[in-house]
Amino acid sequence: MKFSDAGDAAGAKSRLEALGEVVPEIRSLRAHLDELHTEVSWHLHLVTTHRDVDDLRAYQAHPAHLELGAWLRPLLAARAVVDYTEDA
């Protein structure tokens, strides 16, 4: 995630990490702040894992996730998403 104000990234990280405690479809959640602040750096990296695509969709539709998204979207300058399945 790239924020319009980089100072918002730390608060977003804390709020995202709290989702792991309230959304049962999250198997794991890791959020990392950028440390080098280069010209190509983004501010916050989020990785969540889910049992399957149905759990991913349930996470995306969870009220806590929707509430956080409504707070987060106005703060973002850009966002990129990569969804994938790991080989078993």
N, C-alpha and C positions, 0 to 999 in steps of 0.2 A: 504494500500500500504506500502511496505517496500522498502526504498531507499538504494542504495549502500552507499550514503553519506546522513546521516540524515539531514544535513543542507539544502538539496534541498527540503525538505517537505514544508517549509513555502512558497517558491516561487510557488510550484505546487498548494498549497491551493489557493493562490491569483488568479492564472490562471484558476483554475477550477471554482472558484466562479464567475469569469467574464463570463463563459459560460451561466450562468443563465440569463444574460442580452441580449444575442445574439441568443440563440437557443429557438425558440418559443415552442417547444415540451416539454420543461422542466417546470413542474408545480411548483416544489420546488427543491432546491439544498442546501445541508448543507455539509460543510467540517470541520473536526475537527483534530487538531494536538494532538498527544499523549502527555500526561502531566507527566506520572509517569516514563517512560523510564525503564521498568522492562525487564528482560531477554526474556519475551514472548511478549513484546509490538511490535506493528507495528507503523509506523510513521504517517500515514494519513488515515483517515476514510472519505469516501464520500458516501452520500445518496442522490439519486435523485428520484423524483416521476414523473410519467407520466400518462396521462389519460388512456392509454391502450398500448398494446404491439406494435401497429403500431406507436404510438408516441415514444416509446422507440427505435424502429428500426430507425425512422427518426432522432432522437437525435444521435444515434450511427453513422449514415451516414452523418450527417451535416458537412460541410467543416470545421467549427470552431472546432468541436470535433476531426475530423481526424487530423487537424493541431496540436492540443494540444497533441494528442496521439503520433504523430511522435516525438514531443519534449520530451514527458514524458517517453516513453518506454526505451530509453537507460539509464535513471537514476534509473530505478527500479531494485531491487534485486528480488522482488516477488510481486505478485498481486493476490488477491482473489476476486471473484465476487459471489454475491448471488442475483439472480433475483427471485422475488415472486410477487404474486397478493394478495392484502389485501381483506378480506371479506367486502362486502358492508354493 
